[in-house]
Amino acid sequence: MDRSTRRWKTKSDEWFQPPVSLDVPEFDSSRGPHRGDVAAFSVSVLVHLFGVLILALCVLPIVIQKEMLTVSSIDTDEGDELEILDLSEEFEDPVAVDLKPATADTMTPEVQIPAFLISSLLPDVRKNEPTEQTTPESPSVVVSSEESTVEGAVDSVTERIKRQLANGDLLVVWLLDASHSLVDDRKRVADRLRPFFEEIADERDVESHLLMNAVVSFGKGIKQEVAPTEFGDRIVEAVEKMPVDKTGKENMFAAIERSARTYRDNWTKNQMMIVVWTDETGDDTDSLEETIKVCRDNQVSVSVVGPSSVLGAETGLHSYTDPRTKVVYQLPVNRGPDSALPERIELGYWFSARGLRGARGSRRGPPSWYGGRDLKGIASGFSPYALTRLAGQTGGTYTIFDRPEDRGPFRWETMKTYAPDIRSVDDYLKDVHSHPLRHALHEAVKVTLGKNLGPSETMLFVIRDRLQPEKFERPYMTPSQFARKLRTSRRSLQQKAARTARVVEEALTLLGKDGDPDQPMEDEYQLEQSRRWRAWYDLTRGRLLATSVRCEEYRLTLNVVVEKGALNERTNHMILVPSRDLKSSQEFRARAVEAESLLRRCIKQNPDTPWAYLAEREYIHGLGIAAQERTLTLVPGGPAASSQPRLPNF
């Protein structure tokens, strides 16, 4: 009997096998109608037919389970691709993964095998039971590893595949982010997968469990690049040559949900896992809980290779080198927060970040893992909340992989005692509301969200580059023009600082004992057992107090410099710089003392953590403000015009 091809089943077709060829003796009519011979012959034929059928039924299921590496598969052009779906619109109908059956010319007649016999010969199904509910004290059940290379990250996934394959047939759906930022990674993934599939093929025998693989890309839409197949070379080629989605959209959770539903409809009885490879957390995390439900209902585990998250914020930075100019740009990417809800105030930092560790002596400022001069996108050392929760609730793992230039210094061994709560949002809120310090922090953070509380302008009247804010131009003014502009602009400059001060005061009221902004919550702090929340308290209250003092010092300094005779007669430019000397009242001086005390405590008690870096960013500059007067000369012709590069959407 010829070896057959195993084929992916759809709702409209079955697994196909070649017919069983039966050799039946020809009846010789010239011998006449000898009834005894005819009867005996008929019985013999029936017995032999039954015997051959039984043998065929026993052999065929074994052939079905074995991967055929020497025969061609039954493929059609129509059945190897999915329609690209535009997920920017609402989509309520299920994804039509119509893997069409072969045409009549290519189909081989199928052998009908009784259902009871198939079910008795198939291997036992190993259900992918979700892991135990992850708690803040045990997040390590989700994070399988932290890898520094693409190859190491691939190996962490393939080792898991091998373990699952030992328990039964397995379908792996490789769900890959098709964005521009992962082009190089995908090629390296393909190179690393090639020996893995060769190893699986070399070790295959009749008793081995079947490994099927499919490749799906996602971005704005979802596309099946390769239908489920036994052939690893097809998977490698699809990963390596995946078309780039240039939209910058990441509908990841929709892709996971649709893959779980669609492939489970076809792979009905055996193990199934989805492997997600991405450098972002997705634009559709609002559907997290529904995606978890779909995956659990369909017994699909989800393992993720992705970036570390941002501490308390959505957006981090990715280093992109312009191929023409070789200039490095820090482009925003949605790496996702580490926690279910925001735990970090949205409050900009004043003054330069160049005094920070890792940024000293750098003309470009801090590295990309700092997340910009305000450290808005600082790497947390944790995996993103949404993908971590999805992996944990479906029995999968999360492997942290950051590129070298985007990799922060925060290691899991240090960070595990600061692990976030990755339970559901409802459970998270119940916990927050049951702890006074956490509840106060939560409410104070909410006050600052979306308020655009950036620092007031300290390098007066410069024009900053949109793509590289550290670059700027100083428009030339005569001393008299500058003095006049300073006087007319003073009120608007002070108004921005006053607006920030009002929001800060409201947040301090929520974070002060009995609603008093100048009374710390030290009793509640001492009762708090979580190192994470204690760090948040020191950082948050310390920064709010510091900003309150800076806003007042800013107001007073501007009042001084516009006074008659305050400026040198040649001054046509001014920079406001930090100072240890304060002009403000005793109330603000007391706030400055408490602010510096809290920031010092945060740095000392939380070394080698993002909280220490965030506190240091505030602490390195004095809370007072002084004015530095400058004299600029007019440059003939003005600055040279420069063309803006075409930057990709990540």
ZAMARGU-4260 file (C-alpha; in steps of 0.2 Angstrom, whole numbers, plus 5000, padded with zeros to 4 digits):
<rodrens>
0) 5000/5000/5000 | 5007/5017/4995 | 5011/5029/5009 | 4998/5043/5010 | 4997/5061/5014
5) 4990/5068/5029 | 4979/5083/5026 | 4971/5098/5036 | 4953/5095/5038 | 4939/5108/5036
10) 4921/5107/5040 | 4918/5102/5022 | 4930/5088/5020 | 4939/5074/5030 | 4956/5066/5031
15) 4960/5058/5015 | 4968/5041/5012 | 4971/5030/4996 | 4959/5016/4994 | 4963/4999/4999
20) 4967/4988/4984 | 4959/4970/4986 | 4965/4956/4975 | 4949/4945/4971 | 4951/4928/4961
25) 4942/4929/4944 | 4927/4917/4943 | 4928/4905/4928 | 4911/4902/4920 | 4917/4888/4909
30) 4917/4876/4924 | 4899/4876/4926 | 4888/4880/4941 | 4895/4869/4954 | 4885/4874/4969
35) 4896/4868/4982 | 4911/4876/4975 | 4902/4892/4972 | 4896/4892/4990 | 4913/4888/4997
40) 4921/4901/4986 | 4909/4914/4991 | 4912/4911/5009 | 4930/4912/5007 | 4929/4928/4998
45) 4919/4936/5011 | 4931/4930/5025 | 4946/4936/5016 | 4937/4953/5012 | 4933/4955/5031
50) 4951/4951/5036 | 4958/4963/5024 | 4946/4977/5030 | 4951/4974/5048 | 4969/4975/5043
55) 4966/4991/5034 | 4957/4999/5048 | 4971/4995/5060 | 4985/5001/5049 | 4976/5017/5043
60) 4975/5026/5059 | 4993/5023/5063 | 4998/5030/5046 | 4987/5045/5050 | 4997/5048/5065
65) 5014/5047/5057 | 5022/5062/5048 | 5025/5058/5030 | 5041/5067/5025 | 5043/5058/5008
70) 5027/5062/4999 | 5019/5078/4993 | 5004/5085/5002 | 4987/5088/4995 | 4987/5107/4993
75) 4977/5119/4982 | 4981/5137/4978 | 4964/5142/4986 | 4967/5133/5002 | 4983/5141/5008
80) 4979/5159/5011 | 4966/5168/5021 | 4958/5184/5016 | 4967/5199/5024 | 4954/5206/5036
85) 4953/5225/5040 | 4951/5225/5059 | 4950/5243/5060 | 4931/5241/5057 | 4919/5231/5068
90) 4919/5213/5064 | 4906/5202/5071 | 4906/5187/5059 | 4919/5174/5062 | 4934/5174/5052
95) 4931/5163/5037 | 4946/5152/5037 | 4940/5142/5022 | 4954/5129/5018 | 4945/5122/5003
100) 4945/5104/4999 | 4956/5098/4985 | 4947/5097/4968 | 4940/5082/4960 | 4955/5079/4949
105) 4967/5079/4964 | 4957/5070/4977 | 4960/5052/4981 | 4944/5042/4986 | 4943/5041/5005
110) 4941/5025/5015 | 4927/5027/5027 | 4933/5021/5045 | 4920/5018/5058 | 4920/5032/5071
115) 4921/5020/5086 | 4937/5013/5079 | 4945/5030/5075 | 4941/5036/5093 | 4948/5020/5101
120) 4965/5021/5091 | 4968/5040/5093 | 4980/5045/5107 | 4972/5052/5123 | 4969/5070/5123
125) 4979/5081/5135 | 4969/5096/5140 | 4978/5112/5142 | 4972/5116/5159 | 4975/5134/5164
130) 4988/5138/5177 | 4983/5141/5195 | 4977/5159/5197 | 4992/5170/5197 | 4995/5181/5212
135) 5007/5195/5216 | 5017/5183/5226 | 5019/5170/5212 | 5021/5179/5195 | 5035/5167/5191
140) 5023/5154/5185 | 5020/5164/5170 | 5038/5171/5165 | 5047/5156/5159 | 5063/5165/5155
145) 5072/5181/5151 | 5082/5180/5135 | 5095/5191/5128 | 5096/5184/5110 | 5083/5179/5097
150) 5090/5162/5097 | 5088/5160/5115 | 5070/5165/5114 | 5066/5153/5100 | 5074/5139/5110
155) 5063/5143/5125 | 5048/5141/5114 | 5054/5125/5105 | 5058/5116/5122 | 5040/5119/5127
160) 5034/5112/5111 | 5044/5096/5114 | 5037/5094/5131 | 5019/5096/5125 | 5022/5085/5110
165) 5028/5071/5121 | 5010/5070/5128 | 5001/5069/5111 | 4998/5076/5094 | 5000/5095/5094
170) 4996/5110/5083 | 5007/5125/5085 | 5000/5141/5077 | 5015/5154/5075 | 5006/5171/5076
175) 5019/5184/5071 | 5019/5203/5072 | 5021/5208/5054 | 5027/5226/5058 | 5043/5234/5051
180) 5052/5233/5067 | 5053/5214/5067 | 5060/5211/5050 | 5077/5206/5056 | 5070/5196/5071
185) 5059/5186/5059 | 5074/5181/5049 | 5084/5175/5064 | 5068/5166/5070 | 5067/5157/5054
190) 5086/5152/5054 | 5084/5145/5072 | 5068/5135/5068 | 5076/5126/5054 | 5087/5114/5064
195) 5072/5112/5076 | 5061/5105/5062 | 5075/5095/5055 | 5077/5087/5073 | 5059/5083/5074
200) 5059/5075/5057 | 5074/5064/5060 | 5067/5058/5077 | 5050/5054/5069 | 5044/5035/5069
205) 5028/5026/5069 | 5025/5029/5087 | 5029/5047/5087 | 5015/5060/5090 | 5011/5072/5076
210) 5017/5090/5076 | 5007/5101/5064 | 5012/5120/5062 | 5003/5135/5054 | 5009/5153/5052
215) 4998/5168/5054 | 5003/5186/5053 | 4994/5201/5061 | 4994/5219/5060 | 4979/5229/5054
220) 4972/5213/5048 | 4975/5194/5050 | 4982/5183/5036 | 4986/5165/5036 | 5003/5163/5028
225) 5004/5144/5029 | 4990/5132/5032 | 4993/5118/5045 | 5006/5107/5038 | 5019/5094/5044
230) 5032/5101/5033 | 5044/5113/5043 | 5052/5120/5028 | 5036/5129/5024 | 5035/5136/5041
235) 5053/5143/5040 | 5050/5150/5023 | 5034/5159/5028 | 5042/5166/5044 | 5057/5172/5034
240) 5048/5180/5020 | 5033/5187/5029 | 5026/5203/5021 | 5028/5219/5031 | 5012/5227/5037
245) 5016/5246/5036 | 5001/5252/5045 | 5008/5252/5062 | 4992/5244/5069 | 4993/5229/5081
250) 4977/5220/5082 | 4985/5206/5092 | 4971/5200/5103 | 4959/5199/5089 | 4971/5188/5080
255) 4974/5177/5095 | 4955/5175/5098 | 4951/5171/5079 | 4965/5159/5078 | 4959/5150/5094
260) 4942/5148/5087 | 4946/5144/5069 | 4960/5131/5071 | 4951/5123/5085 | 4936/5120/5074
265) 4947/5109/5063 | 4959/5102/5076 | 4946/5096/5087 | 4953/5083/5099 | 4971/5086/5102
270) 4983/5099/5110 | 4984/5116/5102 | 4995/5131/5107 | 4998/5148/5100 | 5015/5156/5100
275) 5015/5175/5098 | 5031/5184/5093 | 5029/5203/5095 | 5038/5218/5101 | 5022/5227/5106
280) 5007/5223/5117 | 4994/5226/5105 | 4981/5240/5101 | 4966/5230/5107 | 4970/5225/5125
285) 4952/5230/5130 | 4947/5213/5124 | 4959/5204/5135 | 4946/5195/5146 | 4936/5189/5131
290) 4951/5182/5123 | 4956/5173/5139 | 4938/5165/5139 | 4939/5160/5121 | 4956/5152/5123
295) 4951/5143/5139 | 4934/5137/5131 | 4944/5130/5116 | 4958/5123/5127 | 4972/5133/5118
300) 4987/5139/5127 | 4996/5155/5123 | 5014/5157/5125 | 5022/5174/5121 | 5039/5180/5116
305) 5038/5199/5118 | 5046/5215/5126 | 5047/5220/5144 | 5034/5232/5149 | 5034/5250/5153
310) 5033/5255/5172 | 5015/5261/5174 | 5013/5268/5156 | 5008/5261/5139 | 5022/5268/5127
315) 5040/5265/5127 | 5054/5269/5114 | 5062/5259/5101 | 5079/5264/5093 | 5078/5266/5075
320) 5093/5270/5064 | 5090/5280/5048 | 5098/5269/5035 | 5103/5285/5025 | 5110/5297/5038
325) 5114/5284/5052 | 5105/5295/5064 | 5097/5286/5079 | 5079/5290/5082 | 5069/5285/5097
330) 5052/5280/5090 | 5037/5277/5101 | 5030/5259/5103 | 5016/5252/5113 | 5025/5240/5125
335) 5011/5240/5137 | 5011/5244/5156 | 5016/5231/5169 | 5000/5233/5179 | 4981/5232/5177
340) 4978/5250/5180 | 4990/5266/5180 | 5000/5267/5196 | 5012/5281/5191 | 5008/5299/5190
345) 5008/5308/5173 | 5020/5322/5178 | 5034/5329/5168 | 5052/5331/5174 | 5061/5348/5174
350) 5078/5350/5167 | 5091/5339/5158 | 5092/5320/5161 | 5110/5320/5157 | 5116/5318/5175
355) 5108/5301/5176 | 5117/5285/5177 | 5119/5278/5159 | 5116/5296/5152 | 5132/5305/5159
360) 5143/5311/5145 | 5130/5307/5131 | 5126/5320/5119 | 5110/5311/5114 | 5104/5310/5132
365) 5098/5294/5140 | 5097/5277/5131 | 5080/5271/5124 | 5076/5260/5139 | 5074/5276/5149
370) 5059/5280/5138 | 5064/5298/5135 | 5070/5313/5145 | 5055/5311/5156 | 5057/5293/5158
375) 5039/5291/5153 | 5043/5274/5144 | 5056/5267/5156 | 5057/5248/5155 | 5050/5240/5170
380) 5059/5223/5170 | 5042/5214/5170 | 5032/5208/5156 | 5016/5217/5150 | 5001/5215/5161
385) 4989/5210/5147 | 5000/5197/5138 | 5006/5190/5155 | 4988/5188/5161 | 4983/5179/5145
390) 4998/5167/5145 | 4995/5163/5164 | 4977/5160/5162 | 4979/5149/5147 | 4993/5138/5153
395) 5006/5147/5143 | 5022/5156/5147 | 5029/5173/5143 | 5047/5175/5138 | 5054/5193/5139
400) 5065/5197/5125 | 5072/5215/5122 | 5084/5221/5109 | 5101/5225/5117 | 5099/5244/5114
405) 5081/5243/5122 | 5086/5232/5136 | 5085/5239/5154 | 5097/5234/5168 | 5083/5227/5179
410) 5084/5209/5182 | 5071/5197/5187 | 5080/5191/5203 | 5080/5209/5209 | 5063/5213/5203
415) 5052/5198/5208 | 5048/5206/5225 | 5041/5221/5216 | 5030/5210/5205 | 5013/5218/5200
420) 4996/5211/5203 | 4991/5202/5187 | 4973/5197/5192 | 4958/5204/5184 | 4955/5223/5185
425) 4940/5219/5197 | 4951/5209/5208 | 4965/5222/5207 | 4953/5236/5212 | 4946/5226/5227
430) 4964/5224/5233 | 4968/5243/5231 | 4952/5248/5240 | 4956/5237/5255 | 4973/5245/5258
435) 4972/5264/5263 | 4990/5268/5256 | 4986/5260/5239 | 4969/5268/5238 | 4976/5285/5241
440) 4990/5282/5228 | 4977/5276/5216 | 4966/5291/5218 | 4981/5303/5217 | 4987/5295/5201
445) 4969/5297/5193 | 4970/5316/5196 | 4985/5318/5185 | 4980/5307/5170 | 4978/5316/5153
450) 4982/5333/5160 | 4998/5336/5151 | 5008/5341/5166 | 5024/5344/5157 | 5038/5355/5164
455) 5037/5374/5162 | 5049/5381/5148 | 5066/5384/5156 | 5076/5388/5140 | 5065/5403/5135
460) 5059/5405/5117 | 5068/5391/5108 | 5061/5381/5094 | 5063/5362/5097 | 5064/5349/5084
465) 5049/5338/5083 | 5058/5321/5081 | 5073/5325/5092 | 5067/5337/5106 | 5085/5338/5113
470) 5089/5348/5097 | 5083/5366/5096 | 5086/5383/5088 | 5088/5399/5097 | 5080/5413/5086
475) 5090/5429/5087 | 5083/5444/5096 | 5091/5461/5100 | 5092/5464/5119 | 5078/5476/5119
480) 5067/5464/5109 | 5071/5450/5121 | 5067/5461/5137 | 5051/5466/5129 | 5046/5448/5125
485) 5051/5442/5142 | 5039/5455/5150 | 5024/5451/5138 | 5027/5432/5140 | 5029/5432/5159
490) 5010/5430/5163 | 5008/5415/5150 | 5023/5406/5157 | 5017/5408/5175 | 5000/5402/5170
495) 5006/5386/5164 | 5016/5383/5180 | 5000/5388/5190 | 4989/5376/5181 | 5002/5362/5185
500) 5003/5368/5203 | 4984/5366/5205 | 4983/5348/5199 | 4998/5344/5210 | 4989/5352/5225
505) 4974/5341/5222 | 4984/5325/5221 | 4994/5330/5237 | 4977/5332/5246 | 4972/5314/5241
510) 4989/5308/5247 | 4990/5318/5263 | 4984/5311/5280 | 4966/5316/5283 | 4966/5327/5267
515) 4980/5338/5273 | 4993/5340/5258 | 5007/5344/5271 | 5004/5329/5282 | 5012/5313/5276
520) 5004/5296/5277 | 5018/5288/5287 | 5007/5277/5298 | 4999/5269/5283 | 5016/5268/5275
525) 5023/5258/5290 | 5008/5246/5289 | 5010/5243/5270 | 5019/5226/5267 | 5021/5228/5248
530) 5039/5234/5243 | 5031/5239/5227 | 5018/5251/5235 | 5030/5258/5247 | 5041/5263/5233
535) 5026/5270/5224 | 5022/5281/5239 | 5040/5288/5241 | 5041/5292/5223 | 5024/5299/5220
540) 5023/5310/5236 | 5041/5315/5234 | 5039/5320/5216 | 5022/5330/5219 | 5030/5340/5233
545) 5046/5343/5222 | 5035/5349/5208 | 5025/5360/5220 | 5041/5369/5225 | 5048/5371/5208
550) 5032/5379/5202 | 5032/5392/5216 | 5051/5395/5213 | 5047/5397/5194 | 5034/5410/5198
555) 5045/5420/5209 | 5060/5419/5197 | 5050/5426/5183 | 5044/5440/5194 | 5062/5445/5198
560) 5069/5445/5180 | 5056/5456/5173 | 5060/5470/5186 | 5067/5486/5179 | 5086/5485/5178
565) 5086/5466/5182 | 5094/5461/5166 | 5112/5465/5159 | 5111/5477/5145 | 5118/5464/5132
570) 5106/5449/5137 | 5096/5443/5123 | 5094/5425/5129 | 5090/5416/5146 | 5090/5399/5153
575) 5082/5395/5170 | 5093/5382/5179 | 5091/5372/5195 | 5098/5379/5211 | 5099/5373/5229
580) 5094/5391/5235 | 5076/5394/5238 | 5066/5410/5236 | 5050/5404/5242 | 5041/5404/5259
585) 5043/5393/5274 | 5028/5382/5269 | 5037/5378/5252 | 5054/5376/5261 | 5046/5362/5272
590) 5039/5354/5257 | 5057/5354/5249 | 5064/5345/5264 | 5051/5332/5264 | 5052/5329/5245
595) 5071/5326/5246 | 5069/5315/5261 | 5056/5304/5252 | 5066/5303/5236 | 5082/5299/5246
600) 5072/5285/5254 | 5066/5278/5238 | 5083/5278/5230 | 5091/5269/5246 | 5078/5256/5249
605) 5075/5251/5231 | 5092/5250/5223 | 5093/5243/5205 | 5074/5246/5202 | 5065/5258/5190
610) 5059/5267/5206 | 5076/5272/5211 | 5080/5279/5193 | 5064/5289/5193 | 5067/5296/5210
615) 5085/5300/5206 | 5079/5309/5190 | 5070/5321/5202 | 5083/5322/5215 | 5098/5326/5205
620) 5093/5344/5203 | 5090/5357/5216 | 5072/5363/5219 | 5076/5381/5218 | 5078/5390/5201
625) 5091/5403/5195 | 5091/5413/5179 | 5107/5412/5168 | 5108/5427/5156 | 5116/5424/5139
630) 5122/5434/5124 | 5119/5427/5107 | 5127/5433/5091 | 5118/5434/5074 | 5123/5420/5062
635) 5122/5426/5044 | 5111/5415/5033 | 5103/5406/5048 | 5103/5388/5051 | 5105/5376/5037
640) 5089/5367/5032 | 5088/5348/5034 | 5076/5336/5026 | 5066/5325/5038 | 5068/5306/5036
645) 5054/5295/5032 | 5052/5285/5048 | 5042/5268/5049 | 5026/5265/5059 | 5031/5253/5073
</rodrens>
